[in-house]
Amino acid sequence: MKEEVRAKRRQLRDFTGPVALADRLEKSKAMDRPVRALAKAVRRRIRPGLLRDVLHGVPIGEPLHPPLASVSLGCWMSTAVLDLAGADPRAARLLLATGIANAVPTAAAGLTDWSSLHREQQRVGFVHMLSNLTALGLFSASLLARLRGRERSGRLLSFAGLGIGTLGAYLGGHMAYRQAAGANHAPQVSHLVPLGWHDLCPIKDLPEGRPVARRLGYIQLFVLRRGEGVIVLADHCPHLAGPLHQGRLVMEDGEACVVCPWHGSTFRLGDGSVRHGPATAPAPTFETRVRRDGTIQVRPGLT
């Protein structure tokens, strides 16, 4: 009897625990209509270009949203500590205001990233966004109450905002660590390939000017023949592992590039560096040479 009770408790915990609830959000289609509409509006409003690249974090080589979010959450947690310690109310107001002001670029960066995710990630991200908007409203109301001299109400509103914000932070962590949103999906692959040169395929088997996929052990490669030379990159897009060999070849400022077919990340063929986001990490490159018998050999590029 006791074993049955324990088993039921485990089942209930597994069904209602935080990870299980987040997993259920991934599978729920109830939010798909507003998710589609909002993602489309964000992509239409923030077009590909410098602003979008900055919001993705392309210039710094990593997503911009997480460090910005840490600033706001840190300010609001520090506010709660000051409130509990009975510190100078002016310090708490300053921290609240700093977190609120920082929330604007944080939200812009988060929305830009979110608009280029898979649908399961967007579902969790939508609730993450609603939680953070609710928390922001509570913190804003807290600051207003404090400025009007209602310190006790301001503190209560701040504690409520921190509770809701913690839920939003948990869902953000679920997206980053469980769903791999924002993670590099094409890490350096040198540790997966033994040292030295490796035969790939005969150059005569490659079409001229059209990328194809080839395998080297565990790794799928983007291979492009251009005349007597060959360009080889890791085939998985660093953003969400899209197949680069299915992408378009374009010229950007006189440089040959490939555009990922899934979300439009653009990489220079010469060195794999990011030309446009949402990807922030480069595509790993491979050195190539052609043997006298026409066999292409490759090895991971120097990092």
Secondary structure, DSSP 8 states (H G I E B T S, - for coil): -HHHHHHHHHHHHHHHSHHHHHHHHHH--TTHHHHHHHHHHHHHHS-TTHHHHHHHTGGGTS-SHHHHHHHHHHHHHHHHHHHHHT--HHHHHHHHHHHHHHHHHHHHHHHHHHTTS-HHHHHHHHHHHHHHHHHHHHHHHHHHHHHTT-HHHHHHHHHHHHHHHHHHHHHHHIIIIIS-TTS-SS---GGGS-SS-EEEEEGGGS-BT--EEEEETTEEEEEEEETTEEEEEESB-TTT--BGGGSEEEEETTEEEEE-TTT--EEETTT--EEESS--S---EEEEEE-TTSEEEEEE---
